[in-house]
Amino acid sequence: MKHPSLIVVPSKIPLPSGNPLASRALSAFEFCFGAFIVIGHNVFHVVPNEVIILFVLGLISVRFRDGSWSAMGLKRPASWRRILLIAVGAAVLRILLGQFVIESMTGFFWPKPAAPALANEITGNVKVALLALLLVWTFAAFGEEIAYRGYLLTRAADLGKRSAAAYWIGIILVSILFGYGHYYKGASGVIDSCVAGLILGTAYMLAGRNLWASIFAHGFIDTFGIIDAFFGWSN
């Protein structure tokens, strides 16, 4: 039985069958439309919540164009232990960078990132904290990862024939969109979320393009934020 290596990054993943040029053109349209949804909701407030829209569109698009959701990484990993180790490492890196590097650097230019709506109500409130945990693991961890690292990243990678380089360039583009997906946090929050997107995208690639790594990492990061808010550590 072969054991998975530490880093599994396929050099090239086959595109869906059919006319290659037409397929890539459709992927370009889907990615641009996704970008419009992200900016349209978070910056201009002219469309509904982007996570719900991209979650549904992504599941439909990948299922019908690629034949299986495994194409975007929603698949059972060879080792859950490895996935969890990558997720924990990514979460720790994101938390440390966010609190001790990014926040300090952006603090020279902009105010601290604005907190999410429930953040100020979590302190000492078990019911609100549990509600926040439910939202974190469904809407944020599962929903946002399928929308961004699953759907948008796959379509961005299509443009480069799903080569390893195409995925890494796609991670940068999707991370910028992910930053604007948190536009309500202000300029420092956008940059902080861009960095978070880069870390989550890297976890996805280190796991062999397995979406569960970024889902768990996202969940761990936000769970720590809820625990922090509940006990008032940052205060």
C-alpha positions as CSV (number, residue, x, y, z in Angstrom):
1,M,0.0,0.0,0.0
2,K,1.4,3.3,-1.0
3,H,1.6,6.1,1.5
4,P,0.8,9.7,0.4
5,S,3.7,12.0,0.2
6,L,3.8,15.2,2.2
7,I,2.9,17.3,-0.7
8,V,0.7,16.0,-3.5
9,V,0.1,18.6,-6.3
10,P,-0.9,17.1,-9.6
11,S,0.9,18.8,-12.4
12,K,-2.1,18.7,-14.7
13,I,-5.7,17.7,-14.3
14,P,-7.7,16.9,-17.4
15,L,-10.4,19.3,-18.5
16,P,-14.0,18.2,-19.1
17,S,-14.4,16.5,-22.5
18,G,-15.7,18.5,-25.4
19,N,-14.4,21.5,-27.4
20,P,-11.4,22.7,-25.3
21,L,-11.6,26.3,-26.5
22,A,-15.3,26.5,-25.8
23,S,-14.9,24.8,-22.4
24,R,-12.2,27.3,-21.4
25,A,-14.3,30.3,-22.7
26,L,-17.2,29.0,-20.6
27,S,-14.9,28.7,-17.5
28,A,-13.7,32.3,-18.1
29,F,-17.3,33.5,-18.2
30,E,-18.2,31.6,-15.0
31,F,-15.1,33.0,-13.2
32,C,-15.9,36.6,-14.3
33,F,-19.5,36.2,-13.4
34,G,-18.5,34.9,-10.0
35,A,-16.2,37.9,-9.5
36,F,-19.2,40.1,-10.4
37,I,-21.3,38.4,-7.8
38,V,-18.6,38.8,-5.1
39,I,-18.0,42.5,-5.9
40,G,-21.7,43.2,-6.6
41,H,-22.8,41.9,-3.2
42,N,-20.0,43.0,-0.9
43,V,-19.0,46.3,-2.5
44,F,-22.0,47.7,-4.4
45,H,-24.8,45.7,-2.6
46,V,-26.7,45.1,-5.9
47,V,-26.9,41.3,-5.7
48,P,-27.8,38.9,-2.9
49,N,-25.2,37.1,-0.7
50,E,-22.5,35.7,-2.9
51,V,-21.7,32.6,-0.9
52,I,-25.2,31.1,-1.3
53,I,-25.2,31.9,-5.1
54,L,-21.7,30.6,-5.8
55,F,-22.3,27.5,-3.6
56,V,-25.4,26.5,-5.6
57,L,-23.9,27.5,-9.0
58,G,-20.6,25.7,-8.2
59,L,-22.2,22.5,-7.2
60,I,-24.4,22.5,-10.4
61,S,-21.6,23.6,-12.7
62,V,-19.0,21.1,-11.5
63,R,-21.5,18.3,-11.4
64,F,-22.7,18.7,-14.9
65,R,-19.5,20.0,-16.6
66,D,-17.0,17.8,-14.8
67,G,-19.1,14.8,-13.9
68,S,-18.3,14.7,-10.2
69,W,-17.7,17.1,-7.3
70,S,-14.4,15.4,-6.8
71,A,-13.1,17.6,-9.7
72,M,-13.2,20.6,-7.2
73,G,-11.7,18.5,-4.4
74,L,-14.8,17.5,-2.6
75,K,-13.7,13.9,-2.2
76,R,-12.7,11.4,0.5
77,P,-8.9,11.8,1.2
78,A,-6.5,8.9,1.3
79,S,-5.7,10.0,4.9
80,W,-8.0,12.0,7.2
81,R,-5.1,12.3,9.6
82,R,-3.0,14.1,7.0
83,I,-5.9,16.4,6.1
84,L,-6.4,17.4,9.7
85,L,-2.6,18.0,10.2
86,I,-2.5,20.3,7.2
87,A,-5.7,22.0,8.4
88,V,-4.4,22.6,11.9
89,G,-1.1,23.9,10.5
90,A,-2.9,26.3,8.1
91,A,-5.1,27.5,11.0
92,V,-2.2,28.2,13.3
93,L,-0.3,30.0,10.6
94,R,-3.3,32.1,9.7
95,I,-4.1,33.0,13.3
96,L,-0.5,34.0,14.1
97,L,0.0,36.0,11.0
98,G,-3.3,37.7,11.4
99,Q,-2.8,38.8,15.0
100,F,1.0,39.5,15.1
101,V,1.9,40.5,11.5
102,I,-0.9,41.6,9.3
103,E,-2.9,43.5,11.9
104,S,0.3,45.3,13.1
105,M,1.3,46.2,9.5
106,T,-2.1,47.4,8.4
107,G,-2.6,49.3,11.7
108,F,-0.1,51.9,10.4
109,F,-2.5,52.9,7.7
110,W,-6.1,51.8,8.5
111,P,-8.2,51.0,11.6
112,K,-8.5,47.4,12.8
113,P,-10.7,45.1,10.9
114,A,-14.4,45.4,11.8
115,A,-15.8,42.4,13.6
116,P,-18.7,40.3,12.2
117,A,-22.2,41.1,13.3
118,L,-22.4,38.5,16.1
119,A,-19.0,39.1,17.5
120,N,-20.0,41.7,20.0
121,E,-22.8,39.5,21.3
122,I,-20.8,36.3,21.8
123,T,-18.9,37.4,25.0
124,G,-20.2,35.2,27.8
125,N,-23.3,34.2,25.9
126,V,-23.4,30.4,25.3
127,K,-26.4,30.5,23.0
128,V,-25.0,33.1,20.7
129,A,-21.6,31.3,20.7
130,L,-23.3,28.0,19.7
131,L,-25.2,29.8,17.0
132,A,-22.0,31.3,15.7
133,L,-20.3,27.9,15.7
134,L,-23.2,26.5,13.6
135,L,-22.8,29.4,11.1
136,V,-19.1,29.0,11.1
137,W,-19.1,25.3,10.1
138,T,-22.0,25.5,7.6
139,F,-22.0,28.9,5.9
140,A,-18.4,29.9,6.4
141,A,-16.3,26.7,6.4
142,F,-18.4,24.6,4.1
143,G,-20.2,27.2,2.1
144,E,-17.3,29.7,1.4
145,E,-14.8,26.9,0.7
146,I,-17.0,25.3,-1.9
147,A,-17.7,28.8,-3.4
148,Y,-14.1,30.1,-3.5
149,R,-11.5,27.3,-3.2
150,G,-13.9,24.7,-4.8
151,Y,-15.8,26.5,-7.6
152,L,-14.0,29.7,-8.5
153,L,-10.5,28.2,-8.2
154,T,-11.5,25.3,-10.4
155,R,-12.8,27.6,-13.1
156,A,-9.7,29.9,-12.8
157,A,-7.5,26.9,-13.2
158,D,-9.4,25.8,-16.3
159,L,-8.0,28.9,-18.1
160,G,-4.5,27.4,-17.7
161,K,-5.6,23.9,-18.6
162,R,-5.5,23.0,-14.9
163,S,-1.7,22.9,-14.7
164,A,-0.1,23.4,-11.3
165,A,0.9,26.9,-12.3
166,A,-2.7,27.7,-13.3
167,Y,-3.9,26.6,-9.8
168,W,-1.4,28.8,-8.0
169,I,-2.2,31.8,-10.2
170,G,-5.9,31.0,-9.6
171,I,-5.3,30.9,-5.8
172,I,-4.0,34.5,-6.0
173,L,-7.0,35.7,-8.0
174,V,-9.5,33.9,-5.8
175,S,-7.8,35.2,-2.6
176,I,-8.2,38.8,-3.9
177,L,-11.9,38.1,-4.4
178,F,-12.0,36.4,-1.0
179,G,-10.6,39.6,0.5
180,Y,-13.4,41.6,-1.2
181,G,-15.8,39.1,0.1
182,H,-15.0,40.6,3.5
183,Y,-15.2,44.2,2.4
184,Y,-17.4,45.1,5.4
185,K,-14.2,44.7,7.6
186,G,-12.6,47.7,5.9
187,A,-9.3,48.0,4.1
188,S,-7.2,46.2,6.8
189,G,-9.9,43.4,6.8
190,V,-9.7,43.0,3.1
191,I,-5.9,42.5,3.2
192,D,-6.2,40.2,6.2
193,S,-8.8,38.1,4.4
194,C,-6.6,38.0,1.2
195,V,-3.8,36.5,3.3
196,A,-6.3,34.1,4.8
197,G,-7.3,33.1,1.3
198,L,-3.7,32.4,0.2
199,I,-3.2,30.2,3.3
200,L,-6.4,28.3,2.7
201,G,-5.6,27.9,-1.0
202,T,-2.1,26.6,-0.1
203,A,-3.7,24.1,2.3
204,Y,-5.9,22.9,-0.5
205,M,-2.9,22.3,-2.8
206,L,-0.8,20.7,-0.1
207,A,-3.6,18.2,0.5
208,G,-3.5,17.2,-3.2
209,R,-6.4,19.5,-4.1
210,N,-8.6,18.1,-1.4
211,L,-11.2,20.6,-0.3
212,W,-11.6,19.1,3.2
213,A,-8.2,20.5,4.2
214,S,-9.4,24.1,3.6
215,I,-12.9,23.4,5.0
216,F,-11.4,22.2,8.3
217,A,-8.8,24.9,8.4
218,H,-11.5,27.6,7.8
219,G,-13.6,26.0,10.5
220,F,-10.7,25.9,13.0
221,I,-9.8,29.5,12.3
222,D,-13.3,30.8,12.9
223,T,-13.8,28.5,15.9
224,F,-10.8,30.0,17.5
225,G,-12.2,33.5,16.8
226,I,-15.5,32.5,18.6
227,I,-13.6,31.1,21.6
228,D,-11.6,34.3,21.7
229,A,-14.7,36.5,21.6
230,F,-16.6,34.3,24.1
231,F,-13.8,34.7,26.8
232,G,-12.9,38.2,25.7
233,W,-9.2,37.4,25.3
234,S,-8.6,40.1,22.7
235,N,-10.1,42.7,25.0
